[in-house]
Amino acid sequence: MGALPKQKISRSQQGNRRSHHSVKMPQLARCPNCKSYRELHHVCPNCGMYKGRQVLFSKDTLD
C-alpha cells in the first residue's frame, strides 16, 4: 500500500482545490489584417497572419 491521508478532506477544502478546474472563455481580439476574431498570441485562422507576417498559406495563394 502507498501513502494514505491521515484525515478526511472536507467538502469546502475539496471545492477550493477544484476551483481552478473550471473551463474559461478564450480571450479574443480582432485581427488587424482581416478584422475577424482570433485568439491572443495565435495565428489568425481566417487569413494566416501573425505579427504582421504571413505564416499560413492557403492553396489558393500558392497557385
N, CA, C and O atoms as a DFTB+ gen file, in Angstrom:
252 C
 N C O
     1  1       0.834      -1.170       0.000
     2  2       0.000       0.000       0.000
     3  2       0.885       1.243       0.000
     4  3       1.985       1.261       0.553
     5  1       0.362       2.263      -0.637
     6  2       1.089       3.523      -0.680
     7  2       0.691       4.429       0.463
     8  3       0.105       3.981       1.449
     9  1       1.001       5.671       0.332
    10  2       0.669       6.660       1.353
    11  2      -0.828       6.891       1.398
    12  3      -1.488       6.938       0.360
    13  1      -1.357       7.032       2.593
    14  2      -2.778       7.273       2.787
    15  2      -2.966       8.558       3.578
    16  3      -2.124       8.892       4.412
    17  1      -4.069       9.297       3.333
    18  2      -4.292      10.534       4.082
    19  2      -4.602      10.248       5.547
    20  3      -5.261       9.261       5.874
    21  1      -4.119      11.123       6.420
    22  2      -4.361      10.953       7.856
    23  2      -5.790      11.325       8.226
    24  3      -6.380      10.719       9.121
    25  1      -6.362      12.343       7.526
    26  2      -7.706      12.794       7.860
    27  2      -8.518      12.967       6.583
    28  3      -7.980      13.077       5.481
    29  1      -9.843      12.988       6.777
    30  2     -10.745      13.228       5.663
    31  2     -10.652      14.690       5.227
    32  3     -10.577      15.591       6.063
    33  1     -10.656      14.917       3.922
    34  2     -10.647      16.289       3.399
    35  2     -12.095      16.754       3.290
    36  3     -12.921      16.088       2.667
    37  1     -12.400      17.902       3.899
    38  2     -13.766      18.400       3.918
    39  2     -14.214      18.826       2.521
    40  3     -13.386      19.015       1.630
    41  1     -15.507      18.974       2.336
    42  2     -16.060      19.358       1.037
    43  2     -15.620      20.757       0.626
    44  3     -15.425      21.030      -0.558
    45  1     -15.466      21.641       1.605
    46  2     -15.039      23.004       1.276
    47  2     -13.587      23.016       0.804
    48  3     -13.251      23.722      -0.147
    49  1     -12.738      22.250       1.451
    50  2     -11.345      22.158       1.003
    51  2     -11.262      21.523      -0.384
    52  3     -10.467      21.942      -1.225
    53  1     -12.089      20.513      -0.605
    54  2     -12.155      19.853      -1.904
    55  2     -12.587      20.847      -2.983
    56  3     -12.033      20.863      -4.082
    57  1     -13.574      21.669      -2.659
    58  2     -14.059      22.675      -3.600
    59  2     -13.030      23.746      -3.882
    60  3     -12.906      24.209      -5.015
    61  1     -12.275      24.151      -2.840
    62  2     -11.215      25.136      -3.039
    63  2     -10.146      24.606      -3.980
    64  3      -9.632      25.351      -4.814
    65  1      -9.811      23.347      -3.858
    66  2      -8.807      22.757      -4.739
    67  2      -9.320      22.680      -6.173
    68  3      -8.574      22.926      -7.121
    69  1     -10.586      22.339      -6.325
    70  2     -11.163      22.162      -7.654
    71  2     -11.634      23.467      -8.302
    72  3     -12.109      23.455      -9.437
    73  1     -11.509      24.577      -7.601
    74  2     -11.998      25.844      -8.150
    75  2     -11.217      26.267      -9.383
    76  3     -11.724      27.046     -10.190
    77  1     -10.012      25.778      -9.547
    78  2      -9.186      26.129     -10.699
    79  2      -9.428      25.211     -11.889
    80  3      -8.806      25.402     -12.934
    81  1     -10.297      24.235     -11.770
    82  2     -10.537      23.274     -12.835
    83  2     -11.595      23.736     -13.825
    84  3     -11.852      23.045     -14.811
    85  1     -12.211      24.881     -13.589
    86  2     -13.304      25.323     -14.450
    87  2     -12.773      25.734     -15.818
    88  3     -11.619      26.143     -15.944
    89  1     -13.607      25.626     -16.828
    90  2     -13.243      25.992     -18.195
    91  2     -13.455      27.485     -18.365
    92  3     -14.511      28.013     -18.015
    93  1     -12.457      28.162     -18.900
    94  2     -12.535      29.609     -19.070
    95  2     -12.748      29.943     -20.546
    96  3     -12.341      29.192     -21.433
    97  1     -13.391      31.078     -20.788
    98  2     -13.598      31.541     -22.154
    99  2     -12.261      31.975     -22.752
   100  3     -11.456      32.597     -22.060
   101  1     -12.008      31.659     -24.030
   102  2     -10.763      32.113     -24.639
   103  2     -10.778      33.619     -24.852
   104  3     -11.820      34.198     -25.159
   105  1      -9.619      34.252     -24.688
   106  2      -9.503      35.686     -24.902
   107  2      -9.409      35.944     -26.400
   108  3      -8.521      35.416     -27.069
   109  1     -10.320      36.750     -26.924
   110  2     -10.376      37.018     -28.356
   111  2     -10.017      38.467     -28.640
   112  3     -10.292      39.364     -27.843
   113  1      -9.395      38.672     -29.797
   114  2      -9.045      40.011     -30.252
   115  2      -9.290      40.064     -31.755
   116  3      -9.345      39.030     -32.420
   117  1      -9.435      41.266     -32.278
   118  2      -9.635      41.433     -33.714
   119  2      -8.304      41.334     -34.440
   120  3      -7.298      41.876     -33.982
   121  1      -8.300      40.647     -35.565
   122  2      -7.108      40.558     -36.411
   123  2      -6.928      41.906     -37.106
   124  3      -7.882      42.411     -37.697
   125  1      -5.733      42.507     -37.055
   126  2      -5.549      43.805     -37.708
   127  2      -5.609      43.732     -39.229
   128  3      -5.808      44.749     -39.895
   129  1      -5.437      42.534     -39.778
   130  2      -5.433      42.378     -41.228
   131  2      -6.840      42.187     -41.790
   132  3      -7.259      42.929     -42.679
   133  1      -7.577      41.191     -41.272
   134  2      -8.893      40.866     -41.852
   135  2     -10.057      41.230     -40.940
   136  3     -11.211      41.068     -41.335
   137  1      -9.788      41.716     -39.735
   138  2     -10.802      42.169     -38.771
   139  2     -11.699      41.060     -38.222
   140  3     -12.732      41.355     -37.621
   141  1     -11.330      39.798     -38.414
   142  2     -12.095      38.716     -37.800
   143  2     -11.512      38.433     -36.421
   144  3     -10.397      38.857     -36.119
   145  1     -12.258      37.719     -35.584
   146  2     -11.797      37.431     -34.236
   147  2     -10.819      36.261     -34.254
   148  3     -10.995      35.298     -35.000
   149  1      -9.777      36.365     -33.412
   150  2      -8.790      35.299     -33.249
   151  2      -8.347      35.276     -31.802
   152  3      -8.564      36.242     -31.071
   153  1      -7.722      34.172     -31.375
   154  2      -7.193      34.093     -30.020
   155  2      -5.923      34.927     -29.922
   156  3      -5.190      35.086     -30.899
   157  1      -5.672      35.462     -28.713
   158  2      -4.465      36.238     -28.498
   159  2      -3.234      35.351     -28.663
   160  3      -3.237      34.193     -28.245
   161  1      -2.192      35.891     -29.268
   162  2      -0.914      35.205     -29.470
   163  2      -1.074      33.939     -30.309
   164  3      -0.319      32.984     -30.123
   165  1      -2.034      33.911     -31.223
   166  2      -2.240      32.790     -32.127
   167  2      -2.343      33.315     -33.557
   168  3      -2.661      34.482     -33.784
   169  1      -2.072      32.442     -34.505
   170  2      -2.214      32.788     -35.921
   171  2      -3.695      32.936     -36.236
   172  3      -4.516      32.166     -35.739
   173  1      -4.036      33.913     -37.052
   174  2      -5.428      34.116     -37.458
   175  2      -5.845      32.947     -38.348
   176  3      -5.194      32.691     -39.361
   177  1      -6.917      32.229     -37.994
   178  2      -7.330      31.095     -38.825
   179  2      -7.945      31.534     -40.151
   180  3      -8.037      30.734     -41.082
   181  1      -8.363      32.782     -40.247
   182  2      -9.016      33.269     -41.452
   183  2      -8.002      33.670     -42.525
   184  3      -8.121      33.251     -43.676
   185  1      -7.008      34.480     -42.154
   186  2      -6.062      34.989     -43.157
   187  2      -4.655      34.426     -43.008
   188  3      -3.861      34.539     -43.941
   189  1      -4.311      33.815     -41.855
   190  2      -3.000      33.209     -41.671
   191  2      -1.905      34.180     -41.282
   192  3      -0.726      33.849     -41.412
   193  1      -2.255      35.382     -40.803
   194  2      -1.256      36.376     -40.421
   195  2      -0.957      36.279     -38.929
   196  3      -1.837      35.971     -38.126
   197  1       0.309      36.550     -38.567
   198  2       0.718      36.628     -37.163
   199  2       1.816      37.669     -37.063
   200  3       2.844      37.561     -37.730
   201  1       1.599      38.684     -36.223
   202  2       2.541      39.785     -36.019
   203  2       2.956      40.432     -37.333
   204  3       4.128      40.752     -37.532
   205  1       1.998      40.622     -38.224
   206  2       2.271      41.320     -39.476
   207  2       2.945      40.477     -40.545
   208  3       3.307      40.998     -41.600
   209  1       3.120      39.185     -40.294
   210  2       3.743      38.307     -41.277
   211  2       2.767      37.240     -41.721
   212  3       1.910      36.829     -40.938
   213  1       2.873      36.783     -42.952
   214  2       2.056      35.691     -43.473
   215  2       2.701      34.385     -43.022
   216  3       3.799      34.046     -43.464
   217  1       2.019      33.650     -42.140
   218  2       2.582      32.426     -41.575
   219  2       1.964      31.199     -42.226
   220  3       2.677      30.265     -42.595
   221  1       0.655      31.193     -42.369
   222  2      -0.042      30.082     -43.009
   223  2      -0.444      30.480     -44.411
   224  3      -0.939      31.586     -44.631
   225  1      -0.236      29.589     -45.357
   226  2      -0.597      29.842     -46.741
   227  2      -1.688      28.873     -47.152
   228  3      -1.621      27.682     -46.849
   229  1      -2.694      29.388     -47.843
   230  2      -3.750      28.521     -48.348
   231  2      -3.371      28.036     -49.747
   232  3      -2.454      28.578     -50.364
   233  1      -4.059      27.037     -50.240
   234  2      -3.769      26.504     -51.579
   235  2      -4.066      27.528     -52.667
   236  3      -3.452      27.493     -53.733
   237  1      -5.005      28.443     -52.407
   238  2      -5.357      29.454     -53.400
   239  2      -4.190      30.441     -53.600
   240  3      -3.934      30.868     -54.726
   241  1      -3.495      30.799     -52.532
   242  2      -2.409      31.761     -52.652
   243  2      -1.153      31.144     -53.244
   244  3      -0.326      31.861     -53.806
   245  1      -0.990      29.816     -53.128
   246  2       0.198      29.171     -53.680
   247  2       0.120      29.016     -55.198
   248  3       1.155      28.966     -55.862
   249  1      -1.062      28.939     -55.744
   250  2      -1.225      28.768     -57.211
   251  2      -1.014      30.070     -57.946
   252  3      -1.111      30.109     -59.172
